[in-house]
Every structure is written in structure tokens, then in C-alpha cells.
Amino acid sequence: MSLKKRSIDAKTARVVIDACVARSKELDKKMSIAITDEAGHLRAFNAMDGAAHLSIELAQNKAWTASSFGIPTHAWWDFVKNDPPLLNGIVHHPRLVIFGGGYPLVEKGEMIGALGVSGGHYSDDMEVARAGLAVLETLD
């Protein structure tokens, strides 16, 4: 037996990135934006001119984290904060990000990829990412 999986295509990834870039410009933030497929492999990426070097890796890791369990990165904190063994163990994974800016990308109830945004405070990253999520919903 085999599984049939859906995955984000390049055109859709570009539309999501473009929406994030537009919102970043409105906020006057220089962001890095990463899109992975459903398995966490980088599918598309954009680093705006002037984006911090660290934001490049963080955006990719936020998308990877969101794809790993299909939950937003900010949900991890509530999941681990009151569980000392988990908090002290899982946060040592080098790619795990437990603050905002990473979201699964869902189409027709199925995760097709993930989005990671970095370059501002995580609340800014989340706002920019939500612009990408909103445009994805219009494509359904």
C-alpha cells in the first residue's frame, strides 16, 4: 500500500510569500519568509533586502517546526511550559522554535506545507505570516 499526499506547488508558495512581503513592507520590517512542503523540506524562500542574517535560519526553522506536528510554532510554548522533562529535553532540538511566526499551510483540511516568517518581534512575524495564510484561504 502507499499513501497519496498533497503538497504546495511553486506558484502557490510564491503567492503566499508575496502576501507576506507586502505586509512586511506595510509594517516597515525586513523579513525572511520560508515555505516548506508537508515533510518540512524547503520549497520556496525570500529574504528581503536588509533582513537580519539570523532571520534566514529562523524562518526556515519555524516552517520546519510547524510542519513537524502540524501546529503553529507559538503553540509549542503552551505544550511544554508546565512539563519540565519535555521543556528541558525537546527545546534542545536544534531546529525547534517555540515562539510565533511558523504556521502549517492547510488546504481542504490537509496540510500541504508550512510557512515560517522571521525578522521582527515574534508578534510582527505572526502578523506577517497571517497575511500569507489569508491569501492562501482565498485560493481554495
N, C-alpha and C positions, 0 to 999 in steps of 0.2 A: 504494500500500500504506500501511497505517497500523499503529501499534503499539497494543496494549492493555496499559495499565499499571494496577496495583493501587495504592491509596493508603489511608492510615489514615483512618478515619472519626472523627467528633467524639466519639462515645461511647467508642471505644477510647482515643482521646487523653486523655479525661477520666479513665479508669480508670488509665492509666499515670501521669498527673500525681498523682492521689490517692495512689497507692502511694508515689511519691516524697515527697510531702508528709508522709505518715505516717512514713516512715523519717527524714526530716529532723527531725521532732519528737522521735523517739526519740534522735537524736544531739544535740538541742538546738541545731540550726543553722537559720538563717533563709535559705532558698534561693529562687532563681528557677529555674523549670523551663519549658523551651520544647519544643514539638513542632512539627516541620515535616513537610510532605509529602515524597514521594520526590524532588521537584525542589528542595527547600530553602526553600519558601515557608512562612512561619509559619502553623500550623494551630490551635494552642492554646498558651496561656501562663498561668502563675501566678507571681506574686511574693508570697511570704509576707510578712506584716506584719513590718517591721523588716529586710527583705532589703536589702543594700547596693545603692546605685544602679548601680554598675559591674556587679553580678551580672546585672542585667536584660539588658544588651547582651551580656555574655559568654555567658549561657545560650543566647541566640538564635544567636550566632556559633558556639558549639560544635555545636548541632544542624545549622546550615548546613554547617559543616566536615564533620561526619560524613556528611551526605547527599551531599556533593560527590564523594567517591570510594567511599562505602560502607564506610568503615573508621572505627574509633574514633579520637577525637582524639589519644589518647596514642600511637597507632601512628605518627603523623607524626614524632615526635622520632627514633625509630629509623630512619625512612626518610630523614631529611635530615641527621642529626648528623655523618656522615662524608663528606658531599658538599658541599664549600664553595660551589660555584656555586649549587647548589639551596638550600642553607641561607641564603645571603646574598641570594637572589632571592625565593624563594617566601614567606619569612616576612614580607616587606613587603606582602603582600596584606592589606588592612585587616580582612578577616573571618576569616582563617585562624587557628585556635587549635591549638597543638601540645602541649597538656598535657591531662590527663584530665578527663572529665566529659561527653563527647559520644559517642553511640553510634548506629549505624544501627538502625532497627527493622525486623526481618525476620519475615515470616510465610510459612510454607510455602516457604522458600528464596528469597523475593523481597523486596527492600527496599520497604517501604510508607511509610517516613518516617524521621525521626531524632529523637533526644532529646538535649537539652542541659541540664545542671544546673550552677549556679554559686552560690557563697555561702560556701564554706568553703575549706579547702586542697583541691587537686585530688584528693587521695586520698578526702576526705569526699564530694566531688562524685561521684566514681566509685562509691562505696558507695551513695549515694542513687540514682544512675542505675540501678545493678544491681537495686535493688528494683523499679523500673519495668520493666526487662527481664524480671525473673522473673514479674511478674504478666501480662505480655504472653504469655509461654510457656504460661500456664495457660488462655489464651483460645483457643489453636489448636484 
